[in-house]
Amino acid sequence: MTSETQENIEPTTEEVGFEHPEAGQEIDPLAVMTADLQRLQAEYANYRKRVERDRAVASEIAIASVLNELLPLLDGLDRAAEHEELTGGFKAIADQLTSITSRIGLEKFGEAGTEFDPQIHDALMHETSADVLVPTASKILQSGYKFKERILRPASVAVTDPAGE
């Protein structure tokens, strides 16, 4: 092997990320290998954190997807409870399903009389009244649900605006 071929195979100190030593200084191979090892350890630690973060996000998305599929069922249970048709064993099942979804992190929101927020409310009807000072969600037509900080479904509301003079 010629010296030209050896120079092409062996990494130079510039490729490793070090500057040329000043005149009279030698490159310490132990320092070079230590720096490489520290860089690799940092890259691996960052990789592990990124994978764990991606797993957590994927898990949240999967749970939110399942909860989103259960929303019509929860709406049906709410309607049955409003009409007092939820009795006996069905009430026990409804209570258990509501308890499980709450434990997982599903939150129901939307109360009549709260200030209208287009981020969490979907306005379906509009009225005016002198009784309110700010746009208000006066009737909740369908409850909204959120999982952690993600809105799964906005609350469908009737909005009452202040009457103009």
Secondary structure, DSSP 8 states (H G I E B T S, - for coil): --HHHHHHHS--HHHHT-----TT----HHHHHHHHHHHHHHHHHHHHHHHHHHHHHHHHHHHHHHHHHHHHHHHHHHHHHHTT---HHHHHHHHHHHHHHHHHTEEEE--TTEE--TTTEEEEEEEEETT-SS-EEEEEEE-EEEETTEEEE-EEEEEEEE---
